[in-house]
Amino acid sequence: PQWIVADEFTATLDRTLAKVIAFNLGKTARRRGTGLLLATTHDDVAADLQPDLHVRCRLDGVIDVERRDSKKKS
């Protein structure tokens, strides 16, 4: 697929398995050229996903946007 859209894709998993799933999902999506639009309340999976764009909507209404240089190899 061109895109995978998922809400709380690791919510019911223990944190170790969630990180493994996130890492492998991110790796597979990059290899296949598939975009990911994922929502989660668990910040620990973001590092394993290695997103090019990470948007964090905080409870105080502040929105943080982080971009990763897509030319760098991970």
Predicted model as a PDB file, atoms N, CA, C, CB and O in Angstrom, pLDDT in the B-factor column:
MODEL        1                                                                  
ATOM      1  N   PRO A   1       0.833  -1.208   0.000  1.00 90.00           N  
ATOM      2  CA  PRO A   1       0.000   0.000   0.000  1.00 90.00           C  
ATOM      3  C   PRO A   1       0.864   1.253   0.000  1.00 90.00           C  
ATOM      4  CB  PRO A   1      -0.941   0.009   1.217  1.00 90.00           C  
ATOM      5  O   PRO A   1       2.028   1.213   0.400  1.00 90.00           O  
ATOM      6  N   GLN A   2       0.300   2.349  -0.444  1.00 96.00           N  
ATOM      7  CA  GLN A   2       1.035   3.613  -0.389  1.00 96.00           C  
ATOM      8  C   GLN A   2       1.111   4.142   1.041  1.00 96.00           C  
ATOM      9  CB  GLN A   2       0.376   4.653  -1.302  1.00 96.00           C  
ATOM     10  O   GLN A   2       2.114   4.741   1.429  1.00 96.00           O  
ATOM     11  N   TRP A   3       0.054   3.925   1.824  1.00 97.00           N  
ATOM     12  CA  TRP A   3      -0.018   4.426   3.194  1.00 97.00           C  
ATOM     13  C   TRP A   3      -0.606   3.373   4.123  1.00 97.00           C  
ATOM     14  CB  TRP A   3      -0.852   5.710   3.254  1.00 97.00           C  
ATOM     15  O   TRP A   3      -1.460   2.580   3.728  1.00 97.00           O  
ATOM     16  N   ILE A   4      -0.135   3.381   5.358  1.00 96.00           N  
ATOM     17  CA  ILE A   4      -0.749   2.626   6.445  1.00 96.00           C  
ATOM     18  C   ILE A   4      -1.161   3.657   7.497  1.00 96.00           C  
ATOM     19  CB  ILE A   4       0.240   1.525   7.044  1.00 96.00           C  
ATOM     20  O   ILE A   4      -0.343   4.462   7.942  1.00 96.00           O  
ATOM     21  N   VAL A   5      -2.430   3.623   7.886  1.00 97.00           N  
ATOM     22  CA  VAL A   5      -2.955   4.545   8.886  1.00 97.00           C  
ATOM     23  C   VAL A   5      -3.409   3.706  10.078  1.00 97.00           C  
ATOM     24  CB  VAL A   5      -4.137   5.421   8.309  1.00 97.00           C  
ATOM     25  O   VAL A   5      -4.193   2.770   9.920  1.00 97.00           O  
ATOM     26  N   ALA A   6      -2.920   4.038  11.256  1.00 96.00           N  
ATOM     27  CA  ALA A   6      -3.279   3.263  12.446  1.00 96.00           C  
ATOM     28  C   ALA A   6      -3.359   4.162  13.675  1.00 96.00           C  
ATOM     29  CB  ALA A   6      -2.261   2.135  12.680  1.00 96.00           C  
ATOM     30  O   ALA A   6      -2.549   5.073  13.846  1.00 96.00           O  
ATOM     31  N   ASP A   7      -4.322   3.900  14.507  1.00 96.00           N  
ATOM     32  CA  ASP A   7      -4.517   4.630  15.755  1.00 96.00           C  
ATOM     33  C   ASP A   7      -4.200   3.690  16.910  1.00 96.00           C  
ATOM     34  CB  ASP A   7      -5.974   5.191  15.866  1.00 96.00           C  
ATOM     35  O   ASP A   7      -4.772   2.604  17.010  1.00 96.00           O  
ATOM     36  N   GLU A   8      -3.300   4.105  17.770  1.00 95.00           N  
ATOM     37  CA  GLU A   8      -2.905   3.328  18.955  1.00 95.00           C  
ATOM     38  C   GLU A   8      -2.501   1.903  18.581  1.00 95.00           C  
ATOM     39  CB  GLU A   8      -4.052   3.293  19.976  1.00 95.00           C  
ATOM     40  O   GLU A   8      -2.992   0.935  19.163  1.00 95.00           O  
ATOM     41  N   PHE A   9      -1.602   1.786  17.603  1.00 94.00           N  
ATOM     42  CA  PHE A   9      -1.211   0.486  17.062  1.00 94.00           C  
ATOM     43  C   PHE A   9      -0.428  -0.391  18.037  1.00 94.00           C  
ATOM     44  CB  PHE A   9      -0.397   0.691  15.835  1.00 94.00           C  
ATOM     45  O   PHE A   9      -0.257  -1.582  17.777  1.00 94.00           O  
ATOM     46  N   THR A  10       0.045   0.158  19.137  1.00 94.00           N  
ATOM     47  CA  THR A  10       0.759  -0.648  20.134  1.00 94.00           C  
ATOM     48  C   THR A  10       0.136  -0.546  21.528  1.00 94.00           C  
ATOM     49  CB  THR A  10       2.216  -0.217  20.197  1.00 94.00           C  
ATOM     50  O   THR A  10       0.756  -0.947  22.513  1.00 94.00           O  
ATOM     51  N   ALA A  11      -1.071  -0.019  21.616  1.00 92.00           N  
ATOM     52  CA  ALA A  11      -1.682   0.286  22.917  1.00 92.00           C  
ATOM     53  C   ALA A  11      -1.820  -0.926  23.832  1.00 92.00           C  
ATOM     54  CB  ALA A  11      -3.035   0.893  22.705  1.00 92.00           C  
ATOM     55  O   ALA A  11      -1.637  -0.808  25.043  1.00 92.00           O  
ATOM     56  N   THR A  12      -2.138  -2.082  23.273  1.00 94.00           N  
ATOM     57  CA  THR A  12      -2.405  -3.248  24.127  1.00 94.00           C  
ATOM     58  C   THR A  12      -1.194  -4.159  24.302  1.00 94.00           C  
ATOM     59  CB  THR A  12      -3.547  -4.047  23.553  1.00 94.00           C  
ATOM     60  O   THR A  12      -1.296  -5.224  24.911  1.00 94.00           O  
ATOM     61  N   LEU A  13      -0.060  -3.744  23.771  1.00 95.00           N  
ATOM     62  CA  LEU A  13       1.151  -4.558  23.850  1.00 95.00           C  
ATOM     63  C   LEU A  13       2.012  -4.140  25.029  1.00 95.00           C  
ATOM     64  CB  LEU A  13       1.952  -4.456  22.555  1.00 95.00           C  
ATOM     65  O   LEU A  13       1.967  -2.989  25.463  1.00 95.00           O  
ATOM     66  N   ASP A  14       2.804  -5.088  25.550  1.00 95.00           N  
ATOM     67  CA  ASP A  14       3.782  -4.675  26.556  1.00 95.00           C  
ATOM     68  C   ASP A  14       4.807  -3.786  25.859  1.00 95.00           C  
ATOM     69  CB  ASP A  14       4.471  -5.919  27.244  1.00 95.00           C  
ATOM     70  O   ASP A  14       4.961  -3.855  24.640  1.00 95.00           O  
ATOM     71  N   ARG A  15       5.490  -2.975  26.604  1.00 94.00           N  
ATOM     72  CA  ARG A  15       6.335  -1.927  26.014  1.00 94.00           C  
ATOM     73  C   ARG A  15       7.500  -2.515  25.208  1.00 94.00           C  
ATOM     74  CB  ARG A  15       6.880  -1.011  27.115  1.00 94.00           C  
ATOM     75  O   ARG A  15       7.899  -1.919  24.207  1.00 94.00           O  
ATOM     76  N   THR A  16       8.047  -3.643  25.605  1.00 96.00           N  
ATOM     77  CA  THR A  16       9.142  -4.248  24.844  1.00 96.00           C  
ATOM     78  C   THR A  16       8.649  -4.705  23.479  1.00 96.00           C  
ATOM     79  CB  THR A  16       9.751  -5.435  25.615  1.00 96.00           C  
ATOM     80  O   THR A  16       9.282  -4.413  22.464  1.00 96.00           O  
ATOM     81  N   LEU A  17       7.537  -5.413  23.444  1.00 97.00           N  
ATOM     82  CA  LEU A  17       6.984  -5.865  22.165  1.00 97.00           C  
ATOM     83  C   LEU A  17       6.556  -4.677  21.308  1.00 97.00           C  
ATOM     84  CB  LEU A  17       5.790  -6.809  22.397  1.00 97.00           C  
ATOM     85  O   LEU A  17       6.722  -4.704  20.089  1.00 97.00           O  
ATOM     86  N   ALA A  18       6.008  -3.637  21.930  1.00 96.00           N  
ATOM     87  CA  ALA A  18       5.600  -2.440  21.189  1.00 96.00           C  
ATOM     88  C   ALA A  18       6.792  -1.814  20.462  1.00 96.00           C  
ATOM     89  CB  ALA A  18       4.962  -1.411  22.141  1.00 96.00           C  
ATOM     90  O   ALA A  18       6.673  -1.401  19.308  1.00 96.00           O  
ATOM     91  N   LYS A  19       7.934  -1.744  21.137  1.00 95.00           N  
ATOM     92  CA  LYS A  19       9.130  -1.167  20.524  1.00 95.00           C  
ATOM     93  C   LYS A  19       9.635  -2.040  19.375  1.00 95.00           C  
ATOM     94  CB  LYS A  19      10.234  -0.989  21.576  1.00 95.00           C  
ATOM     95  O   LYS A  19      10.097  -1.514  18.362  1.00 95.00           O  
ATOM     96  N   VAL A  20       9.553  -3.355  19.517  1.00 96.00           N  
ATOM     97  CA  VAL A  20       9.974  -4.272  18.455  1.00 96.00           C  
ATOM     98  C   VAL A  20       9.070  -4.102  17.236  1.00 96.00           C  
ATOM     99  CB  VAL A  20       9.946  -5.742  18.952  1.00 96.00           C  
ATOM    100  O   VAL A  20       9.555  -4.014  16.108  1.00 96.00           O  
ATOM    101  N   ILE A  21       7.763  -4.057  17.462  1.00 96.00           N  
ATOM    102  CA  ILE A  21       6.802  -3.878  16.367  1.00 96.00           C  
ATOM    103  C   ILE A  21       7.031  -2.540  15.675  1.00 96.00           C  
ATOM    104  CB  ILE A  21       5.351  -3.966  16.892  1.00 96.00           C  
ATOM    105  O   ILE A  21       7.047  -2.478  14.446  1.00 96.00           O  
ATOM    106  N   ALA A  22       7.209  -1.468  16.446  1.00 96.00           N  
ATOM    107  CA  ALA A  22       7.430  -0.140  15.869  1.00 96.00           C  
ATOM    108  C   ALA A  22       8.698  -0.110  15.022  1.00 96.00           C  
ATOM    109  CB  ALA A  22       7.515   0.915  16.977  1.00 96.00           C  
ATOM    110  O   ALA A  22       8.693   0.428  13.915  1.00 96.00           O  
ATOM    111  N   PHE A  23       9.774  -0.682  15.532  1.00 96.00           N  
ATOM    112  CA  PHE A  23      11.034  -0.705  14.786  1.00 96.00           C  
ATOM    113  C   PHE A  23      10.863  -1.432  13.455  1.00 96.00           C  
ATOM    114  CB  PHE A  23      12.141  -1.377  15.618  1.00 96.00           C  
ATOM    115  O   PHE A  23      11.273  -0.928  12.409  1.00 96.00           O  
ATOM    116  N   ASN A  24      10.255  -2.622  13.499  1.00 97.00           N  
ATOM    117  CA  ASN A  24      10.093  -3.414  12.281  1.00 97.00           C  
ATOM    118  C   ASN A  24       9.095  -2.795  11.312  1.00 97.00           C  
ATOM    119  CB  ASN A  24       9.653  -4.817  12.634  1.00 97.00           C  
ATOM    120  O   ASN A  24       9.281  -2.886  10.099  1.00 97.00           O  
ATOM    121  N   LEU A  25       8.050  -2.173  11.817  1.00 96.00           N  
ATOM    122  CA  LEU A  25       7.095  -1.479  10.953  1.00 96.00           C  
ATOM    123  C   LEU A  25       7.770  -0.317  10.237  1.00 96.00           C  
ATOM    124  CB  LEU A  25       5.892  -0.974  11.769  1.00 96.00           C  
ATOM    125  O   LEU A  25       7.598  -0.146   9.030  1.00 96.00           O  
ATOM    126  N   GLY A  26       8.538   0.481  10.974  1.00 95.00           N  
ATOM    127  CA  GLY A  26       9.254   1.607  10.363  1.00 95.00           C  
ATOM    128  C   GLY A  26      10.260   1.145   9.328  1.00 95.00           C  
ATOM    129  O   GLY A  26      10.355   1.729   8.248  1.00 95.00           O  
ATOM    130  N   LYS A  27      11.009   0.103   9.647  1.00 96.00           N  
ATOM    131  CA  LYS A  27      12.020  -0.436   8.730  1.00 96.00           C  
ATOM    132  C   LYS A  27      11.371  -0.965   7.448  1.00 96.00           C  
ATOM    133  CB  LYS A  27      12.825  -1.560   9.418  1.00 96.00           C  
ATOM    134  O   LYS A  27      11.852  -0.694   6.348  1.00 96.00           O  
ATOM    135  N   THR A  28      10.290  -1.710   7.591  1.00 96.00           N  
ATOM    136  CA  THR A  28       9.598  -2.274   6.433  1.00 96.00           C  
ATOM    137  C   THR A  28       8.979  -1.173   5.574  1.00 96.00           C  
ATOM    138  CB  THR A  28       8.513  -3.261   6.888  1.00 96.00           C  
ATOM    139  O   THR A  28       9.052  -1.230   4.346  1.00 96.00           O  
ATOM    140  N   ALA A  29       8.375  -0.180   6.207  1.00 96.00           N  
ATOM    141  CA  ALA A  29       7.762   0.917   5.454  1.00 96.00           C  
ATOM    142  C   ALA A  29       8.807   1.690   4.660  1.00 96.00           C  
ATOM    143  CB  ALA A  29       7.017   1.864   6.399  1.00 96.00           C  
ATOM    144  O   ALA A  29       8.573   2.036   3.503  1.00 96.00           O  
ATOM    145  N   ARG A  30       9.967   1.966   5.276  1.00 94.00           N  
ATOM    146  CA  ARG A  30      11.027   2.686   4.544  1.00 94.00           C  
ATOM    147  C   ARG A  30      11.528   1.862   3.364  1.00 94.00           C  
ATOM    148  CB  ARG A  30      12.206   3.025   5.486  1.00 94.00           C  
ATOM    149  O   ARG A  30      11.746   2.399   2.279  1.00 94.00           O  
ATOM    150  N   ARG A  31      11.709   0.572   3.570  1.00 96.00           N  
ATOM    151  CA  ARG A  31      12.212  -0.303   2.517  1.00 96.00           C  
ATOM    152  C   ARG A  31      11.233  -0.383   1.341  1.00 96.00           C  
ATOM    153  CB  ARG A  31      12.477  -1.701   3.077  1.00 96.00           C  
ATOM    154  O   ARG A  31      11.657  -0.439   0.187  1.00 96.00           O  
ATOM    155  N   ARG A  32       9.937  -0.390   1.626  1.00 96.00           N  
ATOM    156  CA  ARG A  32       8.920  -0.524   0.586  1.00 96.00           C  
ATOM    157  C   ARG A  32       8.408   0.815   0.055  1.00 96.00           C  
ATOM    158  CB  ARG A  32       7.767  -1.320   1.117  1.00 96.00           C  
ATOM    159  O   ARG A  32       7.651   0.848  -0.916  1.00 96.00           O  
ATOM    160  N   GLY A  33       8.816   1.915   0.683  1.00 96.00           N  
ATOM    161  CA  GLY A  33       8.339   3.220   0.253  1.00 96.00           C  
ATOM    162  C   GLY A  33       6.896   3.490   0.653  1.00 96.00           C  
ATOM    163  O   GLY A  33       6.182   4.232  -0.022  1.00 96.00           O  
ATOM    164  N   THR A  34       6.479   2.887   1.744  1.00 97.00           N  
ATOM    165  CA  THR A  34       5.117   3.060   2.250  1.00 97.00           C  
ATOM    166  C   THR A  34       5.109   4.140   3.318  1.00 97.00           C  
ATOM    167  CB  THR A  34       4.558   1.729   2.817  1.00 97.00           C  
ATOM    168  O   THR A  34       5.959   4.144   4.209  1.00 97.00           O  
ATOM    169  N   GLY A  35       4.153   5.055   3.233  1.00 96.00           N  
ATOM    170  CA  GLY A  35       4.013   6.099   4.238  1.00 96.00           C  
ATOM    171  C   GLY A  35       3.252   5.582   5.449  1.00 96.00           C  
ATOM    172  O   GLY A  35       2.370   4.733   5.324  1.00 96.00           O  
ATOM    173  N   LEU A  36       3.596   6.094   6.608  1.00 96.00           N  
ATOM    174  CA  LEU A  36       2.912   5.724   7.849  1.00 96.00           C  
ATOM    175  C   LEU A  36       2.292   6.968   8.465  1.00 96.00           C  
ATOM    176  CB  LEU A  36       3.890   5.043   8.850  1.00 96.00           C  
ATOM    177  O   LEU A  36       2.959   7.993   8.602  1.00 96.00           O  
ATOM    178  N   LEU A  37       1.035   6.882   8.832  1.00 96.00           N  
ATOM    179  CA  LEU A  37       0.365   7.914   9.613  1.00 96.00           C  
ATOM    180  C   LEU A  37      -0.147   7.198  10.854  1.00 96.00           C  
ATOM    181  CB  LEU A  37      -0.812   8.635   8.798  1.00 96.00           C  
ATOM    182  O   LEU A  37      -1.152   6.489  10.806  1.00 96.00           O  
ATOM    183  N   LEU A  38       0.558   7.392  11.970  1.00 95.00           N  
ATOM    184  CA  LEU A  38       0.285   6.635  13.183  1.00 95.00           C  
ATOM    185  C   LEU A  38      -0.013   7.575  14.335  1.00 95.00           C  
ATOM    186  CB  LEU A  38       1.463   5.726  13.529  1.00 95.00           C  
ATOM    187  O   LEU A  38       0.620   8.621  14.474  1.00 95.00           O  
ATOM    188  N   ALA A  39      -0.970   7.202  15.150  1.00 93.00           N  
ATOM    189  CA  ALA A  39      -1.281   7.955  16.360  1.00 93.00           C  
ATOM    190  C   ALA A  39      -1.011   7.061  17.556  1.00 93.00           C  
ATOM    191  CB  ALA A  39      -2.759   8.459  16.357  1.00 93.00           C  
ATOM    192  O   ALA A  39      -1.392   5.891  17.566  1.00 93.00           O  
ATOM    193  N   THR A  40      -0.350   7.617  18.564  1.00 92.00           N  
ATOM    194  CA  THR A  40      -0.073   6.857  19.780  1.00 92.00           C  
ATOM    195  C   THR A  40       0.089   7.819  20.951  1.00 92.00           C  
ATOM    196  CB  THR A  40       1.197   5.980  19.610  1.00 92.00           C  
ATOM    197  O   THR A  40       0.491   8.970  20.784  1.00 92.00           O  
ATOM    198  N   THR A  41      -0.227   7.327  22.116  1.00 90.00           N  
ATOM    199  CA  THR A  41       0.021   8.103  23.338  1.00 90.00           C  
ATOM    200  C   THR A  41       1.320   7.675  23.996  1.00 90.00           C  
ATOM    201  CB  THR A  41      -1.143   7.943  24.325  1.00 90.00           C  
ATOM    202  O   THR A  41       1.685   8.194  25.051  1.00 90.00           O  
ATOM    203  N   HIS A  42       2.022   6.731  23.379  1.00 89.00           N  
ATOM    204  CA  HIS A  42       3.267   6.203  23.933  1.00 89.00           C  
ATOM    205  C   HIS A  42       4.468   6.778  23.179  1.00 89.00           C  
ATOM    206  CB  HIS A  42       3.279   4.656  23.869  1.00 89.00           C  
ATOM    207  O   HIS A  42       4.731   6.406  22.035  1.00 89.00           O  
ATOM    208  N   ASP A  43       5.184   7.680  23.827  1.00 86.00           N  
ATOM    209  CA  ASP A  43       6.353   8.310  23.194  1.00 86.00           C  
ATOM    210  C   ASP A  43       7.502   7.332  22.960  1.00 86.00           C  
ATOM    211  CB  ASP A  43       6.841   9.460  24.049  1.00 86.00           C  
ATOM    212  O   ASP A  43       8.366   7.588  22.122  1.00 86.00           O  
ATOM    213  N   ASP A  44       7.522   6.214  23.690  1.00 88.00           N  
ATOM    214  CA  ASP A  44       8.662   5.309  23.576  1.00 88.00           C  
ATOM    215  C   ASP A  44       8.779   4.663  22.197  1.00 88.00           C  
ATOM    216  CB  ASP A  44       8.561   4.235  24.624  1.00 88.00           C  
ATOM    217  O   ASP A  44       9.874   4.247  21.821  1.00 88.00           O  
ATOM    218  N   VAL A  45       7.706   4.566  21.439  1.00 92.00           N  
ATOM    219  CA  VAL A  45       7.792   3.930  20.123  1.00 92.00           C  
ATOM    220  C   VAL A  45       8.313   4.879  19.042  1.00 92.00           C  
ATOM    221  CB  VAL A  45       6.431   3.402  19.718  1.00 92.00           C  
ATOM    222  O   VAL A  45       8.741   4.426  17.980  1.00 92.00           O  
ATOM    223  N   ALA A  46       8.283   6.168  19.295  1.00 88.00           N  
ATOM    224  CA  ALA A  46       8.717   7.139  18.279  1.00 88.00           C  
ATOM    225  C   ALA A  46      10.182   6.944  17.894  1.00 88.00           C  
ATOM    226  CB  ALA A  46       8.505   8.566  18.789  1.00 88.00           C  
ATOM    227  O   ALA A  46      10.519   7.007  16.711  1.00 88.00           O  
ATOM    228  N   ALA A  47      11.039   6.713  18.854  1.00 88.00           N  
ATOM    229  CA  ALA A  47      12.461   6.523  18.547  1.00 88.00           C  
ATOM    230  C   ALA A  47      12.680   5.290  17.684  1.00 88.00           C  
ATOM    231  CB  ALA A  47      13.275   6.406  19.836  1.00 88.00           C  
ATOM    232  O   ALA A  47      13.544   5.287  16.807  1.00 88.00           O  
ATOM    233  N   ASP A  48      11.902   4.245  17.930  1.00 92.00           N  
ATOM    234  CA  ASP A  48      12.048   3.008  17.164  1.00 92.00           C  
ATOM    235  C   ASP A  48      11.465   3.125  15.760  1.00 92.00           C  
ATOM    236  CB  ASP A  48      11.382   1.861  17.897  1.00 92.00           C  
ATOM    237  O   ASP A  48      11.935   2.455  14.841  1.00 92.00           O  
ATOM    238  N   LEU A  49      10.455   3.961  15.583  1.00 92.00           N  
ATOM    239  CA  LEU A  49       9.885   4.188  14.257  1.00 92.00           C  
ATOM    240  C   LEU A  49      10.831   4.991  13.366  1.00 92.00           C  
ATOM    241  CB  LEU A  49       8.548   4.911  14.377  1.00 92.00           C  
ATOM    242  O   LEU A  49      10.826   4.827  12.146  1.00 92.00           O  
ATOM    243  N   GLN A  50      11.637   5.854  13.971  1.00 90.00           N  
ATOM    244  CA  GLN A  50      12.553   6.747  13.247  1.00 90.00           C  
ATOM    245  C   GLN A  50      11.810   7.556  12.186  1.00 90.00           C  
ATOM    246  CB  GLN A  50      13.685   5.937  12.592  1.00 90.00           C  
ATOM    247  O   GLN A  50      12.154   7.486  11.007  1.00 90.00           O  
ATOM    248  N   PRO A  51      10.796   8.323  12.589  1.00 91.00           N  
ATOM    249  CA  PRO A  51       9.981   9.048  11.608  1.00 91.00           C  
ATOM    250  C   PRO A  51      10.726  10.232  10.991  1.00 91.00           C  
ATOM    251  CB  PRO A  51       8.698   9.539  12.263  1.00 91.00           C  
ATOM    252  O   PRO A  51      11.591  10.841  11.622  1.00 91.00           O  
ATOM    253  N   ASP A  52      10.371  10.541   9.749  1.00 91.00           N  
ATOM    254  CA  ASP A  52      10.892  11.749   9.104  1.00 91.00           C  
ATOM    255  C   ASP A  52      10.199  12.980   9.676  1.00 91.00           C  
ATOM    256  CB  ASP A  52      10.697  11.683   7.567  1.00 91.00           C  
ATOM    257  O   ASP A  52      10.784  14.062   9.729  1.00 91.00           O  
ATOM    258  N   LEU A  53       8.976  12.813  10.094  1.00 93.00           N  
ATOM    259  CA  LEU A  53       8.191  13.899  10.685  1.00 93.00           C  
ATOM    260  C   LEU A  53       7.471  13.353  11.908  1.00 93.00           C  
ATOM    261  CB  LEU A  53       7.174  14.501   9.653  1.00 93.00           C  
ATOM    262  O   LEU A  53       6.779  12.338  11.829  1.00 93.00           O  
ATOM    263  N   HIS A  54       7.637  14.029  13.033  1.00 92.00           N  
ATOM    264  CA  HIS A  54       6.993  13.616  14.283  1.00 92.00           C  
ATOM    265  C   HIS A  54       6.238  14.823  14.818  1.00 92.00           C  
ATOM    266  CB  HIS A  54       8.044  13.078  15.339  1.00 92.00           C  
ATOM    267  O   HIS A  54       6.842  15.841  15.156  1.00 92.00           O  
ATOM    268  N   VAL A  55       4.913  14.708  14.895  1.00 94.00           N  
ATOM    269  CA  VAL A  55       4.067  15.780  15.416  1.00 94.00           C  
ATOM    270  C   VAL A  55       3.534  15.332  16.763  1.00 94.00           C  
ATOM    271  CB  VAL A  55       2.897  16.130  14.429  1.00 94.00           C  
ATOM    272  O   VAL A  55       2.883  14.292  16.868  1.00 94.00           O  
ATOM    273  N   ARG A  56       3.811  16.115  17.788  1.00 93.00           N  
ATOM    274  CA  ARG A  56       3.371  15.793  19.147  1.00 93.00           C  
ATOM    275  C   ARG A  56       2.379  16.866  19.589  1.00 93.00           C  
ATOM    276  CB  ARG A  56       4.591  15.703  20.142  1.00 93.00           C  
ATOM    277  O   ARG A  56       2.718  18.048  19.645  1.00 93.00           O  
ATOM    278  N   CYS A  57       1.150  16.447  19.902  1.00 93.00           N  
ATOM    279  CA  CYS A  57       0.118  17.357  20.399  1.00 93.00           C  
ATOM    280  C   CYS A  57       0.050  17.189  21.909  1.00 93.00           C  
ATOM    281  CB  CYS A  57      -1.282  17.076  19.728  1.00 93.00           C  
ATOM    282  O   CYS A  57      -0.409  16.166  22.416  1.00 93.00           O  
ATOM    283  N   ARG A  58       0.513  18.204  22.611  1.00 91.00           N  
ATOM    284  CA  ARG A  58       0.569  18.111  24.070  1.00 91.00           C  
ATOM    285  C   ARG A  58      -0.773  18.483  24.692  1.00 91.00           C  
ATOM    286  CB  ARG A  58       1.676  19.018  24.623  1.00 91.00           C  
ATOM    287  O   ARG A  58      -1.604  19.134  24.060  1.00 91.00           O  
ATOM    288  N   LEU A  59      -0.972  18.063  25.934  1.00 92.00           N  
ATOM    289  CA  LEU A  59      -2.228  18.338  26.628  1.00 92.00           C  
ATOM    290  C   LEU A  59      -2.455  19.825  26.876  1.00 92.00           C  
ATOM    291  CB  LEU A  59      -2.257  17.601  27.940  1.00 92.00           C  
ATOM    292  O   LEU A  59      -3.599  20.256  27.024  1.00 92.00           O  
ATOM    293  N   ASP A  60      -1.376  20.621  26.926  1.00 96.00           N  
ATOM    294  CA  ASP A  60      -1.530  22.057  27.156  1.00 96.00           C  
ATOM    295  C   ASP A  60      -1.832  22.825  25.867  1.00 96.00           C  
ATOM    296  CB  ASP A  60      -0.273  22.614  27.799  1.00 96.00           C  
ATOM    297  O   ASP A  60      -1.856  24.056  25.867  1.00 96.00           O  
ATOM    298  N   GLY A  61      -2.064  22.094  24.763  1.00 95.00           N  
ATOM    299  CA  GLY A  61      -2.414  22.729  23.497  1.00 95.00           C  
ATOM    300  C   GLY A  61      -1.238  23.052  22.597  1.00 95.00           C  
ATOM    301  O   GLY A  61      -1.437  23.459  21.453  1.00 95.00           O  
ATOM    302  N   VAL A  62      -0.022  22.882  23.084  1.00 97.00           N  
ATOM    303  CA  VAL A  62       1.171  23.150  22.286  1.00 97.00           C  
ATOM    304  C   VAL A  62       1.407  21.991  21.323  1.00 97.00           C  
ATOM    305  CB  VAL A  62       2.410  23.370  23.197  1.00 97.00           C  
ATOM    306  O   VAL A  62       1.278  20.826  21.701  1.00 97.00           O  
ATOM    307  N   ILE A  63       1.751  22.310  20.091  1.00 96.00           N  
ATOM    308  CA  ILE A  63       2.057  21.291  19.090  1.00 96.00           C  
ATOM    309  C   ILE A  63       3.531  21.403  18.737  1.00 96.00           C  
ATOM    310  CB  ILE A  63       1.159  21.450  17.817  1.00 96.00           C  
ATOM    311  O   ILE A  63       3.988  22.447  18.273  1.00 96.00           O  
ATOM    312  N   ASP A  64       4.269  20.328  18.958  1.00 95.00           N  
ATOM    313  CA  ASP A  64       5.694  20.266  18.624  1.00 95.00           C  
ATOM    314  C   ASP A  64       5.857  19.487  17.326  1.00 95.00           C  
ATOM    315  CB  ASP A  64       6.520  19.605  19.778  1.00 95.00           C  
ATOM    316  O   ASP A  64       5.238  18.440  17.137  1.00 95.00           O  
ATOM    317  N   VAL A  65       6.699  20.011  16.428  1.00 96.00           N  
ATOM    318  CA  VAL A  65       6.967  19.335  15.168  1.00 96.00           C  
ATOM    319  C   VAL A  65       8.468  19.116  15.057  1.00 96.00           C  
ATOM    320  CB  VAL A  65       6.425  20.155  13.956  1.00 96.00           C  
ATOM    321  O   VAL A  65       9.252  20.060  15.151  1.00 96.00           O  
ATOM    322  N   GLU A  66       8.860  17.871  14.856  1.00 93.00           N  
ATOM    323  CA  GLU A  66      10.269  17.524  14.689  1.00 93.00           C  
ATOM    324  C   GLU A  66      10.452  16.894  13.319  1.00 93.00           C  
ATOM    325  CB  GLU A  66      10.755  16.559  15.815  1.00 93.00           C  
ATOM    326  O   GLU A  66       9.698  16.000  12.935  1.00 93.00           O  
ATOM    327  N   ARG A  67      11.451  17.359  12.584  1.00 94.00           N  
ATOM    328  CA  ARG A  67      11.771  16.786  11.276  1.00 94.00           C  
ATOM    329  C   ARG A  67      13.145  16.160  11.324  1.00 94.00           C  
ATOM    330  CB  ARG A  67      11.703  17.856  10.165  1.00 94.00           C  
ATOM    331  O   ARG A  67      14.069  16.692  11.939  1.00 94.00           O  
ATOM    332  N   ARG A  68      13.268  15.008  10.660  1.00 85.00           N  
ATOM    333  CA  ARG A  68      14.546  14.319  10.555  1.00 85.00           C  
ATOM    334  C   ARG A  68      15.025  14.463   9.121  1.00 85.00           C  
ATOM    335  CB  ARG A  68      14.429  12.812  10.972  1.00 85.00           C  
ATOM    336  O   ARG A  68      14.231  14.373   8.184  1.00 85.00           O  
ATOM    337  N   ASP A  69      16.308  14.683   8.950  1.00 77.00           N  
ATOM    338  CA  ASP A  69      16.874  14.779   7.602  1.00 77.00           C  
ATOM    339  C   ASP A  69      16.741  13.422   6.917  1.00 77.00           C  
ATOM    340  CB  ASP A  69      18.372  15.237   7.647  1.00 77.00           C  
ATOM    341  O   ASP A  69      17.405  12.464   7.313  1.00 77.00           O  
ATOM    342  N   SER A  70      15.899  13.330   5.904  1.00 60.00           N  
ATOM    343  CA  SER A  70      15.627  12.054   5.249  1.00 60.00           C  
ATOM    344  C   SER A  70      16.811  11.559   4.419  1.00 60.00           C  
ATOM    345  CB  SER A  70      14.404  12.180   4.368  1.00 60.00           C  
ATOM    346  O   SER A  70      16.803  10.412   3.972  1.00 60.00           O  
ATOM    347  N   LYS A  71      17.824  12.391   4.202  1.00 57.00           N  
ATOM    348  CA  LYS A  71      19.003  11.976   3.443  1.00 57.00           C  
ATOM    349  C   LYS A  71      19.969  11.157   4.288  1.00 57.00           C  
ATOM    350  CB  LYS A  71      19.718  13.190   2.884  1.00 57.00           C  
ATOM    351  O   LYS A  71      20.784  10.406   3.751  1.00 57.00           O  
ATOM    352  N   LYS A  72      19.881  11.299   5.617  1.00 53.00           N  
ATOM    353  CA  LYS A  72      20.764  10.556   6.512  1.00 53.00           C  
ATOM    354  C   LYS A  72      20.325   9.110   6.558  1.00 53.00           C  
ATOM    355  CB  LYS A  72      20.769  11.169   7.931  1.00 53.00           C  
ATOM    356  O   LYS A  72      19.130   8.814   6.583  1.00 53.00           O  
ATOM    357  N   LYS A  73      21.291   8.210   6.570  1.00 50.00           N  
ATOM    358  CA  LYS A  73      20.994   6.781   6.710  1.00 50.00           C  
ATOM    359  C   LYS A  73      20.834   6.466   8.178  1.00 50.00           C  
ATOM    360  CB  LYS A  73      22.107   5.899   6.075  1.00 50.00           C  
ATOM    361  O   LYS A  73      21.571   6.988   9.014  1.00 50.00           O  
ATOM    362  N   SER A  74      19.853   5.596   8.504  1.00 46.00           N  
ATOM    363  CA  SER A  74      19.662   5.211   9.902  1.00 46.00           C  
ATOM    364  C   SER A  74      20.015   3.764  10.110  1.00 46.00           C  
ATOM    365  CB  SER A  74      18.230   5.464  10.344  1.00 46.00           C  
ATOM    366  O   SER A  74      19.917   3.258  11.228  1.00 46.00           O  
TER     367      SER A  74                                                      
ENDMDL                                                                          
END                                                                             
